[in-house]
């Protein structure tokens, strides 16, 4: 097979968000370990910290980014100065100064930012956008710009209620129909499936045309807390732990998703939607 033929068979970049209806459900920890696992599976992964109120990706990894994407415009920094490579096989794109500044950019500045970020489309297989929790505008902006949304919840009644609220807003106000679901902090697979079924039943009863798909669950695992304290991915330190094995199954599910039609490079399209359509 020639290089050209190989290129034709490459998977187009995938842009997905990891989001939640409430905080404390392990959303960012899943994002970090998913980025690590997909990287170990041969994918070029970029993790964007879009939790603008409580950015925690850098904390979970013991990092202190000096710049974020807005420095590309305001301080004329280069992309390689903003990207933060990690020792775990994936990079971080900090965005801690927030969507409000992004939306206040002039049209010219927005175009400059898109041009500066364009190389990411050729250098990235999967962009994971770790959003904030809840249904605020910042969270909605990012969830509307991505191709796929992974909604994280726990068996707690409040987490279930808030997850449903997130789906309801994205569906009723913004026309989003498909959601991938991960149930975290479960006692076993039975509890995970019961939690998901309650969410799916509510969607079937009250929301017309919504598709929810359980792509995995993470059991309660001491390895998770230990890794948070040590500021390292648990999939790296304890790859055979129940939580790490569960993340790998989720990663395998993601890679098995049908390939979407190419939309102007997908990652570039993400930035266009984020900057111009909100």
Secondary structure by P-SEA (a helix, b strand, c coil): ccaaaaaaacccbbbbbbcccccccaaaaaaaaaaaaaaaaccbbbbbcccccccccccccccccccccccccccccccccccccccccbbbbbccccaaaaaaccaaaaaaaaaaaccccccccbbbbbccccccaaaaaaaaaccbbbbbbcccaaaaaaaaaaaaaaaccccccbbbbbbcccccaaaaaaaaaaaaaaaaccccbbbbbbcccccccaaaaaaaaacccccccccccaaaaaaaaaaaaaaaccccccccaaaaaaaaaacccc
